[in-house]
Amino acid sequence: ARIAKTLSFQGEDENHCILIVTAGDAKIDNSKFRHFFKMKARMLSPEKVAESTGHAIGGVCPFANPEGVQTYLDISLQRFDTVFPACGSSNSAIELHCDELFRYALAIQWIDVCKLSYRNFYRRKSSIISVFVRLQYPGLETRPFLPAIYLFDLYQK
């Protein structure tokens, strides 16, 4: 999740590129994207990404991009003190604090266009939660399905 992925979208016209840097476990929410940008989310083809940013998919760098590339940071990154954006290739990254990433990327603003999966959240927290549930609420873990938020609320108490 701390891997900061840089997603490339079609801007207002063919010559504009929008980069959105998100947490690795986040997905673009099309309705939020449409509401914020007033247009449908259209990802760029691999060829257009390389042409617009100078980097291939998997290594798109959120900073030092050509003129005309607009960079936004999604609030999904703010859960972490530091994140790891790519540095121009698929096997390079740098650890940056979120405020450093905002500054170096010359980001326009923080936006909220992503959704997080509770399934991913539950997988990460399940071992801690299941131990807590077994100790504090005997028999509760035998129920066939408990929403992750309910279990997390129990964990917080």
CNS distance restraints for C-alpha pairs under 8 A (distance, minus, plus):
assign (resid   1 and name CA) (resid  23 and name CA) 5.44 0.50 0.50
assign (resid   1 and name CA) (resid  24 and name CA) 4.23 0.50 0.50
assign (resid   1 and name CA) (resid  25 and name CA) 4.89 0.50 0.50
assign (resid   1 and name CA) (resid  26 and name CA) 7.81 0.50 0.50
assign (resid   2 and name CA) (resid  23 and name CA) 6.03 0.50 0.50
assign (resid   2 and name CA) (resid  24 and name CA) 6.12 0.50 0.50
assign (resid   2 and name CA) (resid  77 and name CA) 7.54 0.50 0.50
assign (resid   2 and name CA) (resid  80 and name CA) 6.91 0.50 0.50
assign (resid   2 and name CA) (resid  82 and name CA) 7.27 0.50 0.50
assign (resid   2 and name CA) (resid  83 and name CA) 4.82 0.50 0.50
assign (resid   2 and name CA) (resid  84 and name CA) 6.11 0.50 0.50
assign (resid   3 and name CA) (resid  23 and name CA) 6.24 0.50 0.50
assign (resid   3 and name CA) (resid  24 and name CA) 5.05 0.50 0.50
assign (resid   3 and name CA) (resid  83 and name CA) 5.87 0.50 0.50
assign (resid   3 and name CA) (resid  84 and name CA) 4.73 0.50 0.50
assign (resid   3 and name CA) (resid  85 and name CA) 6.09 0.50 0.50
assign (resid   4 and name CA) (resid  21 and name CA) 6.17 0.50 0.50
assign (resid   4 and name CA) (resid  22 and name CA) 5.53 0.50 0.50
assign (resid   4 and name CA) (resid  23 and name CA) 4.89 0.50 0.50
assign (resid   4 and name CA) (resid  24 and name CA) 5.48 0.50 0.50
assign (resid   4 and name CA) (resid  77 and name CA) 7.36 0.50 0.50
assign (resid   4 and name CA) (resid  83 and name CA) 5.95 0.50 0.50
assign (resid   4 and name CA) (resid  84 and name CA) 5.35 0.50 0.50
assign (resid   4 and name CA) (resid  85 and name CA) 4.55 0.50 0.50
assign (resid   4 and name CA) (resid  86 and name CA) 7.33 0.50 0.50
assign (resid   5 and name CA) (resid  21 and name CA) 5.54 0.50 0.50
assign (resid   5 and name CA) (resid  22 and name CA) 5.44 0.50 0.50
assign (resid   5 and name CA) (resid  23 and name CA) 6.25 0.50 0.50
assign (resid   5 and name CA) (resid  24 and name CA) 5.66 0.50 0.50
assign (resid   5 and name CA) (resid  85 and name CA) 6.33 0.50 0.50
assign (resid   5 and name CA) (resid  86 and name CA) 7.36 0.50 0.50
assign (resid   6 and name CA) (resid  19 and name CA) 6.23 0.50 0.50
assign (resid   6 and name CA) (resid  20 and name CA) 5.61 0.50 0.50
assign (resid   6 and name CA) (resid  21 and name CA) 4.33 0.50 0.50
assign (resid   6 and name CA) (resid  22 and name CA) 6.47 0.50 0.50
assign (resid   6 and name CA) (resid  60 and name CA) 6.08 0.50 0.50
assign (resid   6 and name CA) (resid  61 and name CA) 6.99 0.50 0.50
assign (resid   6 and name CA) (resid  62 and name CA) 6.36 0.50 0.50
assign (resid   6 and name CA) (resid  85 and name CA) 7.50 0.50 0.50
assign (resid   6 and name CA) (resid  86 and name CA) 7.87 0.50 0.50
assign (resid   7 and name CA) (resid  19 and name CA) 5.53 0.50 0.50
assign (resid   7 and name CA) (resid  20 and name CA) 5.22 0.50 0.50
assign (resid   7 and name CA) (resid  21 and name CA) 6.25 0.50 0.50
assign (resid   7 and name CA) (resid  22 and name CA) 7.71 0.50 0.50
assign (resid   7 and name CA) (resid  43 and name CA) 7.63 0.50 0.50
assign (resid   7 and name CA) (resid  60 and name CA) 7.97 0.50 0.50
assign (resid   8 and name CA) (resid  17 and name CA) 6.73 0.50 0.50
assign (resid   8 and name CA) (resid  18 and name CA) 5.79 0.50 0.50
assign (resid   8 and name CA) (resid  19 and name CA) 4.72 0.50 0.50
assign (resid   8 and name CA) (resid  20 and name CA) 6.64 0.50 0.50
assign (resid   8 and name CA) (resid  43 and name CA) 5.77 0.50 0.50
assign (resid   8 and name CA) (resid  44 and name CA) 5.83 0.50 0.50
assign (resid   8 and name CA) (resid  49 and name CA) 6.62 0.50 0.50
assign (resid   9 and name CA) (resid  17 and name CA) 5.88 0.50 0.50
assign (resid   9 and name CA) (resid  18 and name CA) 5.03 0.50 0.50
assign (resid   9 and name CA) (resid  19 and name CA) 6.31 0.50 0.50
assign (resid   9 and name CA) (resid  20 and name CA) 7.94 0.50 0.50
assign (resid   9 and name CA) (resid  41 and name CA) 6.68 0.50 0.50
assign (resid   9 and name CA) (resid  42 and name CA) 5.46 0.50 0.50
assign (resid   9 and name CA) (resid  43 and name CA) 4.22 0.50 0.50
assign (resid   9 and name CA) (resid  44 and name CA) 5.26 0.50 0.50
assign (resid  10 and name CA) (resid  14 and name CA) 6.85 0.50 0.50
assign (resid  10 and name CA) (resid  16 and name CA) 6.48 0.50 0.50
assign (resid  10 and name CA) (resid  17 and name CA) 5.23 0.50 0.50
assign (resid  10 and name CA) (resid  18 and name CA) 6.21 0.50 0.50
assign (resid  10 and name CA) (resid  41 and name CA) 7.46 0.50 0.50
assign (resid  10 and name CA) (resid  42 and name CA) 5.54 0.50 0.50
assign (resid  10 and name CA) (resid  43 and name CA) 6.01 0.50 0.50
assign (resid  10 and name CA) (resid  44 and name CA) 5.83 0.50 0.50
assign (resid  11 and name CA) (resid  15 and name CA) 7.42 0.50 0.50
assign (resid  11 and name CA) (resid  16 and name CA) 4.56 0.50 0.50
assign (resid  11 and name CA) (resid  17 and name CA) 4.80 0.50 0.50
assign (resid  11 and name CA) (resid  18 and name CA) 5.49 0.50 0.50
assign (resid  12 and name CA) (resid  16 and name CA) 6.17 0.50 0.50
assign (resid  15 and name CA) (resid  68 and name CA) 7.80 0.50 0.50
assign (resid  16 and name CA) (resid  68 and name CA) 5.98 0.50 0.50
assign (resid  16 and name CA) (resid  69 and name CA) 6.31 0.50 0.50
assign (resid  16 and name CA) (resid  70 and name CA) 7.87 0.50 0.50
assign (resid  17 and name CA) (resid  52 and name CA) 6.65 0.50 0.50
assign (resid  17 and name CA) (resid  68 and name CA) 6.96 0.50 0.50
assign (resid  17 and name CA) (resid  69 and name CA) 5.00 0.50 0.50
assign (resid  17 and name CA) (resid  70 and name CA) 6.34 0.50 0.50
assign (resid  18 and name CA) (resid  69 and name CA) 5.91 0.50 0.50
assign (resid  18 and name CA) (resid  70 and name CA) 4.86 0.50 0.50
assign (resid  18 and name CA) (resid  71 and name CA) 6.00 0.50 0.50
assign (resid  18 and name CA) (resid  72 and name CA) 7.67 0.50 0.50
assign (resid  19 and name CA) (resid  62 and name CA) 7.19 0.50 0.50
assign (resid  19 and name CA) (resid  69 and name CA) 7.08 0.50 0.50
assign (resid  19 and name CA) (resid  70 and name CA) 6.01 0.50 0.50
assign (resid  19 and name CA) (resid  71 and name CA) 4.67 0.50 0.50
assign (resid  19 and name CA) (resid  72 and name CA) 6.17 0.50 0.50
assign (resid  20 and name CA) (resid  71 and name CA) 5.94 0.50 0.50
assign (resid  20 and name CA) (resid  72 and name CA) 4.89 0.50 0.50
assign (resid  20 and name CA) (resid  73 and name CA) 5.64 0.50 0.50
assign (resid  20 and name CA) (resid  74 and name CA) 6.69 0.50 0.50
assign (resid  21 and name CA) (resid  62 and name CA) 7.00 0.50 0.50
assign (resid  21 and name CA) (resid  71 and name CA) 7.58 0.50 0.50
assign (resid  21 and name CA) (resid  72 and name CA) 6.35 0.50 0.50
assign (resid  21 and name CA) (resid  73 and name CA) 4.83 0.50 0.50
assign (resid  21 and name CA) (resid  74 and name CA) 5.98 0.50 0.50
assign (resid  22 and name CA) (resid  26 and name CA) 6.37 0.50 0.50
assign (resid  22 and name CA) (resid  27 and name CA) 7.99 0.50 0.50
assign (resid  22 and name CA) (resid  73 and name CA) 6.42 0.50 0.50
assign (resid  22 and name CA) (resid  74 and name CA) 5.18 0.50 0.50
assign (resid  22 and name CA) (resid  75 and name CA) 7.53 0.50 0.50
assign (resid  22 and name CA) (resid  76 and name CA) 6.06 0.50 0.50
assign (resid  22 and name CA) (resid  77 and name CA) 5.97 0.50 0.50
assign (resid  22 and name CA) (resid 114 and name CA) 7.64 0.50 0.50
assign (resid  23 and name CA) (resid  74 and name CA) 7.70 0.50 0.50
assign (resid  23 and name CA) (resid  76 and name CA) 5.48 0.50 0.50
assign (resid  23 and name CA) (resid  77 and name CA) 4.99 0.50 0.50
assign (resid  25 and name CA) (resid 116 and name CA) 6.73 0.50 0.50
assign (resid  25 and name CA) (resid 117 and name CA) 7.57 0.50 0.50
assign (resid  25 and name CA) (resid 120 and name CA) 7.54 0.50 0.50
assign (resid  26 and name CA) (resid  76 and name CA) 6.83 0.50 0.50
assign (resid  26 and name CA) (resid 114 and name CA) 5.98 0.50 0.50
assign (resid  26 and name CA) (resid 115 and name CA) 5.74 0.50 0.50
assign (resid  26 and name CA) (resid 116 and name CA) 4.95 0.50 0.50
assign (resid  26 and name CA) (resid 117 and name CA) 7.21 0.50 0.50
assign (resid  27 and name CA) (resid 114 and name CA) 5.30 0.50 0.50
assign (resid  27 and name CA) (resid 115 and name CA) 5.43 0.50 0.50
assign (resid  27 and name CA) (resid 116 and name CA) 6.52 0.50 0.50
assign (resid  28 and name CA) (resid  33 and name CA) 7.23 0.50 0.50
assign (resid  28 and name CA) (resid 113 and name CA) 5.93 0.50 0.50
assign (resid  28 and name CA) (resid 114 and name CA) 4.36 0.50 0.50
assign (resid  28 and name CA) (resid 115 and name CA) 6.26 0.50 0.50
assign (resid  29 and name CA) (resid  33 and name CA) 6.18 0.50 0.50
assign (resid  29 and name CA) (resid 113 and name CA) 5.65 0.50 0.50
assign (resid  29 and name CA) (resid 114 and name CA) 4.88 0.50 0.50
assign (resid  29 and name CA) (resid 115 and name CA) 5.66 0.50 0.50
assign (resid  30 and name CA) (resid  34 and name CA) 6.05 0.50 0.50
assign (resid  30 and name CA) (resid  40 and name CA) 7.30 0.50 0.50
assign (resid  30 and name CA) (resid  41 and name CA) 6.32 0.50 0.50
assign (resid  30 and name CA) (resid 113 and name CA) 7.61 0.50 0.50
assign (resid  31 and name CA) (resid  35 and name CA) 6.07 0.50 0.50
assign (resid  32 and name CA) (resid  36 and name CA) 6.14 0.50 0.50
assign (resid  32 and name CA) (resid 112 and name CA) 7.19 0.50 0.50
assign (resid  32 and name CA) (resid 113 and name CA) 4.87 0.50 0.50
assign (resid  32 and name CA) (resid 114 and name CA) 7.26 0.50 0.50
assign (resid  33 and name CA) (resid  37 and name CA) 5.93 0.50 0.50
assign (resid  33 and name CA) (resid  38 and name CA) 7.67 0.50 0.50
assign (resid  33 and name CA) (resid  39 and name CA) 7.59 0.50 0.50
assign (resid  33 and name CA) (resid  40 and name CA) 7.19 0.50 0.50
assign (resid  33 and name CA) (resid  41 and name CA) 6.35 0.50 0.50
assign (resid  33 and name CA) (resid 113 and name CA) 5.14 0.50 0.50
assign (resid  33 and name CA) (resid 114 and name CA) 7.97 0.50 0.50
assign (resid  34 and name CA) (resid  38 and name CA) 4.99 0.50 0.50
assign (resid  34 and name CA) (resid  39 and name CA) 4.96 0.50 0.50
assign (resid  34 and name CA) (resid  40 and name CA) 5.25 0.50 0.50
assign (resid  34 and name CA) (resid  41 and name CA) 6.65 0.50 0.50
assign (resid  35 and name CA) (resid  39 and name CA) 7.60 0.50 0.50
assign (resid  36 and name CA) (resid 113 and name CA) 7.57 0.50 0.50
assign (resid  44 and name CA) (resid  48 and name CA) 5.81 0.50 0.50
assign (resid  44 and name CA) (resid  49 and name CA) 5.87 0.50 0.50
assign (resid  45 and name CA) (resid  49 and name CA) 6.16 0.50 0.50
assign (resid  46 and name CA) (resid  50 and name CA) 6.36 0.50 0.50
assign (resid  46 and name CA) (resid  56 and name CA) 6.90 0.50 0.50
assign (resid  46 and name CA) (resid  57 and name CA) 6.22 0.50 0.50
assign (resid  47 and name CA) (resid  51 and name CA) 6.21 0.50 0.50
assign (resid  48 and name CA) (resid  52 and name CA) 5.89 0.50 0.50
assign (resid  49 and name CA) (resid  53 and name CA) 5.87 0.50 0.50
assign (resid  49 and name CA) (resid  54 and name CA) 7.41 0.50 0.50
assign (resid  49 and name CA) (resid  55 and name CA) 6.97 0.50 0.50
assign (resid  49 and name CA) (resid  56 and name CA) 6.62 0.50 0.50
assign (resid  49 and name CA) (resid  57 and name CA) 6.88 0.50 0.50
assign (resid  50 and name CA) (resid  54 and name CA) 4.78 0.50 0.50
assign (resid  50 and name CA) (resid  55 and name CA) 4.81 0.50 0.50
assign (resid  50 and name CA) (resid  56 and name CA) 4.99 0.50 0.50
assign (resid  50 and name CA) (resid  57 and name CA) 7.32 0.50 0.50
assign (resid  51 and name CA) (resid  55 and name CA) 7.76 0.50 0.50
assign (resid  52 and name CA) (resid  66 and name CA) 7.36 0.50 0.50
assign (resid  52 and name CA) (resid  69 and name CA) 7.49 0.50 0.50
assign (resid  53 and name CA) (resid  60 and name CA) 7.09 0.50 0.50
assign (resid  53 and name CA) (resid  61 and name CA) 7.94 0.50 0.50
assign (resid  53 and name CA) (resid  65 and name CA) 5.74 0.50 0.50
assign (resid  53 and name CA) (resid  66 and name CA) 6.30 0.50 0.50
assign (resid  53 and name CA) (resid  69 and name CA) 7.53 0.50 0.50
assign (resid  54 and name CA) (resid  60 and name CA) 7.98 0.50 0.50
assign (resid  54 and name CA) (resid  65 and name CA) 7.61 0.50 0.50
assign (resid  54 and name CA) (resid  66 and name CA) 7.92 0.50 0.50
assign (resid  55 and name CA) (resid  59 and name CA) 6.09 0.50 0.50
assign (resid  55 and name CA) (resid  60 and name CA) 5.12 0.50 0.50
assign (resid  55 and name CA) (resid  61 and name CA) 7.12 0.50 0.50
assign (resid  55 and name CA) (resid  88 and name CA) 5.68 0.50 0.50
assign (resid  55 and name CA) (resid  89 and name CA) 7.01 0.50 0.50
assign (resid  56 and name CA) (resid  60 and name CA) 6.13 0.50 0.50
assign (resid  56 and name CA) (resid  88 and name CA) 7.66 0.50 0.50
assign (resid  56 and name CA) (resid  89 and name CA) 7.07 0.50 0.50
assign (resid  57 and name CA) (resid  90 and name CA) 7.65 0.50 0.50
assign (resid  58 and name CA) (resid  86 and name CA) 7.58 0.50 0.50
assign (resid  58 and name CA) (resid  89 and name CA) 6.70 0.50 0.50
assign (resid  58 and name CA) (resid  90 and name CA) 4.72 0.50 0.50
assign (resid  59 and name CA) (resid  86 and name CA) 5.20 0.50 0.50
assign (resid  59 and name CA) (resid  87 and name CA) 6.26 0.50 0.50
assign (resid  59 and name CA) (resid  88 and name CA) 4.64 0.50 0.50
assign (resid  59 and name CA) (resid  89 and name CA) 3.90 0.50 0.50
assign (resid  59 and name CA) (resid  90 and name CA) 4.26 0.50 0.50
assign (resid  59 and name CA) (resid  91 and name CA) 7.38 0.50 0.50
assign (resid  59 and name CA) (resid  92 and name CA) 7.38 0.50 0.50
assign (resid  60 and name CA) (resid  86 and name CA) 6.11 0.50 0.50
assign (resid  60 and name CA) (resid  87 and name CA) 6.96 0.50 0.50
assign (resid  60 and name CA) (resid  88 and name CA) 5.49 0.50 0.50
assign (resid  60 and name CA) (resid  89 and name CA) 6.99 0.50 0.50
assign (resid  61 and name CA) (resid  65 and name CA) 7.45 0.50 0.50
assign (resid  61 and name CA) (resid  85 and name CA) 6.86 0.50 0.50
assign (resid  61 and name CA) (resid  86 and name CA) 5.20 0.50 0.50
assign (resid  61 and name CA) (resid  87 and name CA) 4.94 0.50 0.50
assign (resid  61 and name CA) (resid  88 and name CA) 5.12 0.50 0.50
assign (resid  62 and name CA) (resid  71 and name CA) 6.91 0.50 0.50
assign (resid  62 and name CA) (resid  85 and name CA) 7.18 0.50 0.50
assign (resid  62 and name CA) (resid  86 and name CA) 7.52 0.50 0.50
assign (resid  62 and name CA) (resid  87 and name CA) 7.93 0.50 0.50
assign (resid  62 and name CA) (resid 105 and name CA) 5.41 0.50 0.50
assign (resid  63 and name CA) (resid 104 and name CA) 5.86 0.50 0.50
assign (resid  63 and name CA) (resid 105 and name CA) 4.02 0.50 0.50
assign (resid  63 and name CA) (resid 106 and name CA) 7.01 0.50 0.50
assign (resid  64 and name CA) (resid 104 and name CA) 7.92 0.50 0.50
assign (resid  64 and name CA) (resid 105 and name CA) 6.95 0.50 0.50
assign (resid  65 and name CA) (resid  69 and name CA) 6.49 0.50 0.50
assign (resid  70 and name CA) (resid 107 and name CA) 7.35 0.50 0.50
assign (resid  70 and name CA) (resid 108 and name CA) 7.07 0.50 0.50
assign (resid  71 and name CA) (resid 105 and name CA) 6.78 0.50 0.50
assign (resid  71 and name CA) (resid 106 and name CA) 7.00 0.50 0.50
assign (resid  71 and name CA) (resid 107 and name CA) 4.87 0.50 0.50
assign (resid  71 and name CA) (resid 108 and name CA) 6.07 0.50 0.50
assign (resid  72 and name CA) (resid 107 and name CA) 5.13 0.50 0.50
assign (resid  72 and name CA) (resid 108 and name CA) 5.58 0.50 0.50
assign (resid  72 and name CA) (resid 109 and name CA) 5.57 0.50 0.50
assign (resid  72 and name CA) (resid 110 and name CA) 6.11 0.50 0.50
assign (resid  72 and name CA) (resid 111 and name CA) 6.74 0.50 0.50
assign (resid  73 and name CA) (resid  77 and name CA) 7.57 0.50 0.50
assign (resid  73 and name CA) (resid 102 and name CA) 7.11 0.50 0.50
assign (resid  73 and name CA) (resid 107 and name CA) 6.66 0.50 0.50
assign (resid  73 and name CA) (resid 109 and name CA) 6.49 0.50 0.50
assign (resid  73 and name CA) (resid 110 and name CA) 4.88 0.50 0.50
assign (resid  73 and name CA) (resid 111 and name CA) 6.10 0.50 0.50
assign (resid  74 and name CA) (resid 110 and name CA) 5.55 0.50 0.50
assign (resid  74 and name CA) (resid 111 and name CA) 4.85 0.50 0.50
assign (resid  74 and name CA) (resid 112 and name CA) 5.44 0.50 0.50
assign (resid  74 and name CA) (resid 113 and name CA) 6.56 0.50 0.50
assign (resid  74 and name CA) (resid 114 and name CA) 7.00 0.50 0.50
assign (resid  75 and name CA) (resid  79 and name CA) 7.84 0.50 0.50
assign (resid  75 and name CA) (resid 110 and name CA) 6.05 0.50 0.50
assign (resid  75 and name CA) (resid 111 and name CA) 5.95 0.50 0.50
assign (resid  75 and name CA) (resid 112 and name CA) 5.61 0.50 0.50
assign (resid  76 and name CA) (resid 112 and name CA) 7.61 0.50 0.50
assign (resid  76 and name CA) (resid 114 and name CA) 7.06 0.50 0.50
assign (resid  76 and name CA) (resid 116 and name CA) 7.87 0.50 0.50
assign (resid  77 and name CA) (resid  83 and name CA) 7.33 0.50 0.50
assign (resid  77 and name CA) (resid  98 and name CA) 7.16 0.50 0.50
assign (resid  78 and name CA) (resid  98 and name CA) 6.75 0.50 0.50
assign (resid  80 and name CA) (resid  98 and name CA) 7.71 0.50 0.50
assign (resid  81 and name CA) (resid  97 and name CA) 5.76 0.50 0.50
assign (resid  81 and name CA) (resid  98 and name CA) 6.58 0.50 0.50
assign (resid  82 and name CA) (resid  95 and name CA) 6.27 0.50 0.50
assign (resid  82 and name CA) (resid  96 and name CA) 5.26 0.50 0.50
assign (resid  82 and name CA) (resid  97 and name CA) 4.23 0.50 0.50
assign (resid  82 and name CA) (resid  98 and name CA) 5.99 0.50 0.50
assign (resid  83 and name CA) (resid  95 and name CA) 5.60 0.50 0.50
assign (resid  83 and name CA) (resid  96 and name CA) 5.56 0.50 0.50
assign (resid  83 and name CA) (resid  97 and name CA) 6.36 0.50 0.50
assign (resid  83 and name CA) (resid  98 and name CA) 6.80 0.50 0.50
assign (resid  84 and name CA) (resid  93 and name CA) 5.67 0.50 0.50
assign (resid  84 and name CA) (resid  94 and name CA) 5.25 0.50 0.50
assign (resid  84 and name CA) (resid  95 and name CA) 4.63 0.50 0.50
assign (resid  84 and name CA) (resid  96 and name CA) 6.37 0.50 0.50
assign (resid  85 and name CA) (resid  93 and name CA) 5.44 0.50 0.50
assign (resid  85 and name CA) (resid  94 and name CA) 6.01 0.50 0.50
assign (resid  85 and name CA) (resid  95 and name CA) 7.14 0.50 0.50
assign (resid  85 and name CA) (resid  96 and name CA) 7.81 0.50 0.50
assign (resid  86 and name CA) (resid  90 and name CA) 6.93 0.50 0.50
assign (resid  86 and name CA) (resid  91 and name CA) 7.82 0.50 0.50
assign (resid  86 and name CA) (resid  92 and name CA) 5.73 0.50 0.50
assign (resid  86 and name CA) (resid  93 and name CA) 4.28 0.50 0.50
assign (resid  86 and name CA) (resid  94 and name CA) 6.72 0.50 0.50
assign (resid  87 and name CA) (resid  92 and name CA) 5.43 0.50 0.50
assign (resid  87 and name CA) (resid  93 and name CA) 5.08 0.50 0.50
assign (resid  87 and name CA) (resid  94 and name CA) 6.72 0.50 0.50
assign (resid  88 and name CA) (resid  92 and name CA) 6.91 0.50 0.50
assign (resid  96 and name CA) (resid 100 and name CA) 5.98 0.50 0.50
assign (resid  96 and name CA) (resid 101 and name CA) 5.97 0.50 0.50
assign (resid  97 and name CA) (resid 101 and name CA) 6.27 0.50 0.50
assign (resid  98 and name CA) (resid 102 and name CA) 6.21 0.50 0.50
assign (resid  99 and name CA) (resid 103 and name CA) 6.25 0.50 0.50
assign (resid 100 and name CA) (resid 104 and name CA) 5.98 0.50 0.50
assign (resid 101 and name CA) (resid 105 and name CA) 5.76 0.50 0.50
assign (resid 102 and name CA) (resid 106 and name CA) 6.15 0.50 0.50
assign (resid 102 and name CA) (resid 107 and name CA) 5.30 0.50 0.50
assign (resid 103 and name CA) (resid 107 and name CA) 6.68 0.50 0.50
assign (resid 116 and name CA) (resid 120 and name CA) 7.91 0.50 0.50
assign (resid 117 and name CA) (resid 121 and name CA) 6.49 0.50 0.50
assign (resid 118 and name CA) (resid 122 and name CA) 5.92 0.50 0.50
assign (resid 118 and name CA) (resid 148 and name CA) 6.67 0.50 0.50
assign (resid 118 and name CA) (resid 149 and name CA) 7.91 0.50 0.50
assign (resid 119 and name CA) (resid 123 and name CA) 6.29 0.50 0.50
assign (resid 119 and name CA) (resid 148 and name CA) 7.63 0.50 0.50
assign (resid 120 and name CA) (resid 124 and name CA) 6.49 0.50 0.50
assign (resid 121 and name CA) (resid 125 and name CA) 6.32 0.50 0.50
assign (resid 121 and name CA) (resid 148 and name CA) 7.48 0.50 0.50
assign (resid 122 and name CA) (resid 126 and name CA) 5.40 0.50 0.50
assign (resid 122 and name CA) (resid 148 and name CA) 5.33 0.50 0.50
assign (resid 123 and name CA) (resid 127 and name CA) 7.92 0.50 0.50
assign (resid 125 and name CA) (resid 129 and name CA) 6.03 0.50 0.50
assign (resid 125 and name CA) (resid 152 and name CA) 7.97 0.50 0.50
assign (resid 126 and name CA) (resid 130 and name CA) 5.78 0.50 0.50
assign (resid 127 and name CA) (resid 131 and name CA) 6.33 0.50 0.50
assign (resid 128 and name CA) (resid 132 and name CA) 6.36 0.50 0.50
assign (resid 129 and name CA) (resid 133 and name CA) 5.98 0.50 0.50
assign (resid 129 and name CA) (resid 151 and name CA) 6.57 0.50 0.50
assign (resid 129 and name CA) (resid 152 and name CA) 6.96 0.50 0.50
assign (resid 129 and name CA) (resid 155 and name CA) 6.11 0.50 0.50
assign (resid 130 and name CA) (resid 134 and name CA) 6.05 0.50 0.50
assign (resid 130 and name CA) (resid 141 and name CA) 7.02 0.50 0.50
assign (resid 131 and name CA) (resid 135 and name CA) 6.27 0.50 0.50
assign (resid 132 and name CA) (resid 136 and name CA) 5.94 0.50 0.50
assign (resid 132 and name CA) (resid 137 and name CA) 7.87 0.50 0.50
assign (resid 132 and name CA) (resid 155 and name CA) 6.66 0.50 0.50
assign (resid 133 and name CA) (resid 137 and name CA) 5.13 0.50 0.50
assign (resid 133 and name CA) (resid 138 and name CA) 6.94 0.50 0.50
assign (resid 133 and name CA) (resid 140 and name CA) 6.79 0.50 0.50
assign (resid 133 and name CA) (resid 141 and name CA) 6.44 0.50 0.50
assign (resid 133 and name CA) (resid 151 and name CA) 7.96 0.50 0.50
assign (resid 133 and name CA) (resid 154 and name CA) 7.80 0.50 0.50
assign (resid 133 and name CA) (resid 155 and name CA) 7.79 0.50 0.50
assign (resid 134 and name CA) (resid 138 and name CA) 5.24 0.50 0.50
assign (resid 134 and name CA) (resid 139 and name CA) 7.32 0.50 0.50
assign (resid 134 and name CA) (resid 140 and name CA) 7.37 0.50 0.50
assign (resid 134 and name CA) (resid 141 and name CA) 6.61 0.50 0.50
assign (resid 137 and name CA) (resid 141 and name CA) 7.84 0.50 0.50
assign (resid 139 and name CA) (resid 143 and name CA) 7.74 0.50 0.50
assign (resid 146 and name CA) (resid 150 and name CA) 6.80 0.50 0.50
assign (resid 146 and name CA) (resid 151 and name CA) 6.83 0.50 0.50
assign (resid 147 and name CA) (resid 151 and name CA) 6.54 0.50 0.50
assign (resid 148 and name CA) (resid 152 and name CA) 5.98 0.50 0.50
assign (resid 149 and name CA) (resid 153 and name CA) 6.04 0.50 0.50
assign (resid 150 and name CA) (resid 154 and name CA) 6.39 0.50 0.50
assign (resid 151 and name CA) (resid 155 and name CA) 6.23 0.50 0.50
assign (resid 152 and name CA) (resid 156 and name CA) 6.24 0.50 0.50
assign (resid 153 and name CA) (resid 157 and name CA) 6.54 0.50 0.50
